[in-house]
Amino acid sequence: MERPAPPADQQCGCGHRWPRTNREGWELQFATNHLGHFALATRLHDALALGASDRDGARIVSVSSTAHMRSGIDFDDLHFERRGYDPQIAYAQSKTANSLFAVEATRRWASDGIVANTANPGGVATGLQRNFTREQKESLDAAEASGVFTYKTVEQGAATSIVAAVAPEFAHSGGHYLDDAQEAYTVPNDADLAQHPHGVKEWALDPTTAKRLWTVSTDLLCT
C-alpha cells in the first residue's frame, strides 16, 4: 500500500518587540508568520495535488498559537501604519491568519485532495522569546504562575502537529483547529483567554474572513 504524501508543515515564525517592516512595508510578524507560509503553500499546490492523486490525499499543517485570542485581522491597518504598535497584538494577528489560511485552503483545495488544519503547540520555550520586552516576559511568567498554561517540552509541543499530520480522522477533513492533540472548542470573540486557554475564537475560523484574507494576501504578494 502506498504511503500518503508527506504533509507540508508551516511552523517557523518570529516575534518582535519593536515596529519592523520589510522592504515592501509589511509588518514583519505578519509577513513572516503568515505571508511567507501563504506564498510557500500556494507555490506547492501543484506538487501537493499531484501527491494527493497518487497517495490518497495531502495535508498541510498550519501552526498557530493561543495568542490568536488577542486579535482578529485588522484589514484597515494590517501593518500598524495608523495605530500604535503592539508586538503582542501584531503576533496575535499573524497567528489568527495562520488559522484562517487552513480554513480557506481547505475550501479551495479539498477537491484536489488537499486539506489544511491548524495546530497550537502550546507554550514551548524556544528562541521565539529572545526579543520579548521585559513586560512581555513578565506577562508570560504571570500567566504561567496563575495556571493559564504550563510550558511544554519540544516533544510535547510537537505532538499536536503530528496528530494533524498523521491522524486518520484528519486525512480528508480540514479547517480544524487542534490544541493538546485534539480539536479545540470554539469560544466567542469576547471570551477571556485566561478562562479558555485551549479554545479557539470564532474569528480564527470564520469562512468569510478567511476568504477575504486569502484575497488580500494574494494581492499583496502580486504587487
Salt bridges, closest charged atoms under 4 A:
GLU24 OE2 - ARG23 NE 3.52
ASP46 OD1 - HIS45 ND1 2.98
ASP56 OD2 - HIS172 NE2 3.58
ASP74 OD2 - ARG83 NE 3.55
ASP77 OD2 - ARG83 NE 3.54
GLU104 OE2 - ARG107 NH2 2.65
GLU104 OE2 - ARG108 NE 2.76
ASP112 OD2 - HIS45 NE2 2.86
GLU135 OE2 - ARG134 NH2 3.87
GLU138 OE2 - ARG134 NE 3.85
ASP179 OD1 - HIS198 ND1 2.61
ASP180 OD1 - LYS152 NZ 2.59
ASP180 OD2 - HIS198 ND1 3.56
GLU183 OE2 - HIS176 ND1 2.83
